């Protein structure tokens, strides 16, 4: 939430509304920029490669093989990309790793399986849309892979219809995703773009009221 903007919006004669921030507990997250894929349509392949790297570089005990927990949370823009990435990963994941998709159209039982901690002695990879940014709490995520993409509906007055667009995430969304790796212990966030590209991202995603059909 863009708190400073809301504070100015609610200003009165005494000035902007007071902005009070309560910092939650978090652990340090190391950010690793892997660079973008040559073609954005190759995002599932790039995410799969980054997941393998995250699993190889992480300490298996710290990733939850003793206590159970999620190892890697990867963000992709939509269900199609998640299915393609899962097909690639299924051919080469270690035997102690369980793979789960997570998006809004899945049956509740499959969503629950993705959110629940992994059994003792197992690791877990969750391939998710932006639903895992804020809507759901997944404990034990110590490595995040972020494709840097999101799918948003946009209304076209010319056609009178809304369509989904694949766009770059905002800086706030990228930070929110990376923060998922530092909820329970120090973690790592792997970003599929260069460090210089971060400065070009929008500070916040445009509000839905500017993109939706107001009727």
C-alpha positions as CSV (number, residue, x, y, z in Angstrom):
1,X,0.0,0.0,0.0
2,X,1.3,3.5,-0.9
3,X,1.0,4.9,2.5
4,X,2.5,8.3,1.7
5,X,0.0,8.9,-1.1
6,X,-3.0,8.0,1.2
7,X,-1.6,10.3,3.9
8,X,-1.6,13.2,1.4
9,X,-5.1,12.3,0.1
10,X,-6.6,12.4,3.6
11,X,-4.9,15.7,4.5
12,X,-6.9,18.4,6.3
13,X,-6.1,21.9,7.6
14,X,-3.5,20.4,10.0
15,X,-1.6,18.7,7.1
16,X,-1.3,15.2,5.9
17,X,-2.9,12.4,8.0
18,X,-0.4,10.8,10.4
19,X,1.3,7.7,9.0
20,X,2.1,5.0,11.5
21,X,4.2,2.1,10.4
22,X,4.4,-1.2,12.4
23,X,7.4,-3.2,11.2
24,X,6.9,-7.0,11.3
25,X,9.7,-9.3,12.3
26,X,11.8,-10.3,9.3
27,X,15.2,-11.8,8.6
28,X,17.7,-10.6,6.0
29,X,17.2,-11.7,2.5
30,X,20.1,-11.8,0.0
31,X,19.1,-10.7,-3.5
32,X,20.7,-12.4,-6.5
33,X,20.0,-10.9,-9.9
34,X,20.3,-13.7,-12.6
35,X,19.4,-11.4,-15.6
36,X,16.4,-11.7,-17.9
37,X,15.7,-14.5,-20.3
38,X,16.3,-13.6,-24.0
39,X,12.6,-14.0,-24.6
40,X,10.0,-13.3,-22.0
41,X,8.0,-16.2,-23.4
42,X,10.8,-18.4,-22.1
43,X,10.1,-17.4,-18.5
44,X,9.0,-21.0,-17.4
45,X,12.4,-22.4,-18.6
46,X,14.3,-19.6,-16.8
47,X,12.4,-20.1,-13.6
48,X,13.0,-23.9,-13.7
49,X,16.7,-23.3,-14.0
50,X,16.7,-20.8,-11.1
51,X,14.7,-23.3,-9.0
52,X,17.4,-25.9,-9.6
53,X,20.1,-23.4,-8.6
54,X,18.2,-22.4,-5.4
55,X,17.9,-26.1,-4.4
56,X,21.6,-26.7,-5.1
57,X,22.9,-23.6,-3.3
58,X,20.7,-23.9,-0.2
59,X,21.6,-25.8,2.9
60,X,19.1,-28.8,2.9
61,X,18.7,-28.7,6.7
62,X,18.0,-24.9,6.6
63,X,15.4,-25.6,3.9
64,X,13.4,-27.8,6.1
65,X,14.4,-31.4,5.5
66,X,14.6,-32.0,9.2
67,X,11.5,-30.2,10.4
68,X,9.5,-30.1,7.2
69,X,8.7,-26.9,5.3
70,X,8.7,-25.2,1.9
71,X,12.0,-25.0,0.2
72,X,11.4,-22.7,-2.8
73,X,8.6,-20.4,-3.8
74,X,8.6,-19.4,-7.5
75,X,6.5,-16.6,-8.9
76,X,5.1,-16.9,-12.5
77,X,2.5,-14.7,-14.2
78,X,-0.2,-17.3,-14.8
79,X,-1.5,-20.9,-14.8
80,X,-0.1,-21.7,-18.3
81,X,3.4,-20.7,-17.3
82,X,3.1,-22.7,-14.1
83,X,2.1,-25.8,-16.0
84,X,5.0,-25.5,-18.4
85,X,7.5,-24.9,-15.6
86,X,6.1,-27.9,-13.7
87,X,6.5,-30.1,-16.7
88,X,10.2,-29.1,-17.0
89,X,10.9,-29.5,-13.3
90,X,9.2,-32.9,-13.0
91,X,11.9,-34.4,-15.3
92,X,14.8,-33.5,-13.0
93,X,13.9,-32.6,-9.4
94,X,15.7,-34.5,-6.6
95,X,13.7,-37.3,-5.1
96,X,13.2,-35.6,-1.8
97,X,11.4,-32.6,-3.4
98,X,7.7,-32.3,-3.8
99,X,6.3,-30.0,-6.5
100,X,3.0,-28.1,-6.1
101,X,1.3,-25.5,-8.3
102,X,-0.7,-22.7,-6.7
103,X,-3.2,-20.4,-8.4
104,X,-6.7,-19.3,-7.9
105,X,-8.5,-21.7,-10.3
106,X,-7.1,-24.8,-8.5
107,X,-9.5,-27.0,-6.4
108,X,-9.3,-26.1,-2.7
109,X,-7.6,-29.4,-1.8
110,X,-4.7,-28.7,-4.2
111,X,-4.3,-25.2,-2.8
112,X,-4.2,-26.6,0.7
113,X,-1.6,-29.1,-0.2
114,X,0.6,-26.3,-1.6
115,X,0.3,-24.2,1.5
116,X,0.7,-26.9,4.1
117,X,4.3,-27.6,5.5
118,X,6.1,-30.5,3.8
119,X,6.5,-33.7,5.8
120,X,9.7,-34.3,7.8
121,X,12.5,-35.3,5.5
122,X,10.9,-33.7,2.4
123,X,11.5,-30.4,0.7
124,X,9.0,-28.5,-1.4
125,X,8.8,-26.3,-4.5
126,X,5.7,-24.1,-4.9
127,X,5.0,-22.5,-8.3
128,X,2.6,-19.7,-7.7
129,X,1.0,-16.6,-9.3
130,X,0.8,-13.3,-7.4
131,X,-1.8,-15.0,-5.2
132,X,1.1,-16.0,-2.9
133,X,2.3,-12.4,-2.5
134,X,-0.1,-11.3,0.2
135,X,-3.3,-13.5,0.0
136,X,-1.8,-16.6,1.5
137,X,0.7,-17.3,4.2
138,X,3.2,-20.1,3.4
139,X,5.5,-20.9,6.3
140,X,9.1,-22.0,5.8
141,X,9.9,-20.3,2.5
142,X,13.6,-19.6,2.5
143,X,14.2,-19.2,-1.2
144,X,12.2,-17.2,-3.7
145,X,12.5,-17.2,-7.5
146,X,10.8,-14.2,-9.1
147,X,10.2,-14.0,-12.9
148,X,9.2,-10.3,-12.4
149,X,6.0,-10.7,-14.3
150,X,2.3,-10.4,-13.4
151,X,-1.0,-10.8,-15.3
152,X,-3.5,-8.0,-14.9
153,X,-6.9,-7.3,-16.4
154,X,-7.1,-4.1,-18.5
155,X,-10.4,-2.7,-19.8
156,X,-10.5,-1.4,-23.4
157,X,-13.2,1.3,-24.0
158,X,-12.8,0.7,-27.8
159,X,-13.9,-2.9,-27.5
160,X,-15.9,-2.7,-24.3
161,X,-14.1,-5.8,-23.0
162,X,-11.3,-6.6,-20.5
163,X,-8.3,-8.6,-21.4
164,X,-5.4,-10.0,-19.5
165,X,-2.0,-8.4,-20.0
166,X,1.4,-9.8,-18.9
167,X,3.3,-6.8,-17.4
168,X,6.4,-6.2,-15.3
169,X,5.8,-6.1,-11.5
170,X,6.2,-3.0,-9.5
171,X,9.1,-2.4,-7.1
172,X,6.7,-2.8,-4.2
173,X,5.5,-6.1,-5.5
174,X,9.0,-7.4,-6.1
175,X,10.0,-6.4,-2.6
176,X,6.9,-8.1,-1.2
177,X,7.8,-11.3,-3.1
178,X,11.4,-11.3,-1.9
179,X,10.3,-10.7,1.7
180,X,8.6,-14.1,1.6
181,X,12.1,-15.7,1.8
182,X,12.8,-14.0,5.2
183,X,9.7,-14.9,7.2
184,X,11.3,-17.6,9.4
185,X,15.0,-17.4,8.7
186,X,17.6,-15.7,6.5
187,X,16.8,-16.4,2.9
188,X,17.6,-15.7,-0.7
189,X,15.6,-14.1,-3.5
190,X,16.6,-14.9,-7.1
191,X,15.4,-12.3,-9.6
192,X,15.2,-12.9,-13.3
193,X,16.2,-9.4,-14.2
194,X,19.3,-7.2,-13.8
195,X,19.9,-5.0,-10.8
196,X,19.8,-1.9,-13.1
197,X,16.3,-2.8,-14.3
198,X,15.0,-2.5,-10.7
199,X,15.3,1.3,-10.9
200,X,13.0,1.3,-14.0
201,X,10.2,-0.5,-12.3
202,X,7.1,1.4,-11.2
203,X,7.1,2.2,-7.5
204,X,3.6,0.7,-7.1
205,X,1.2,-1.2,-9.3
206,X,-1.6,1.1,-10.7
207,X,-4.8,0.8,-8.7
208,X,-7.5,-1.4,-10.1
209,X,-10.0,1.5,-10.4
210,X,-7.7,2.9,-13.2
211,X,-7.7,-0.5,-15.1
212,X,-11.2,-1.9,-14.5
213,X,-14.6,-1.5,-16.3
214,X,-16.3,1.0,-13.9
215,X,-19.7,-0.2,-15.1
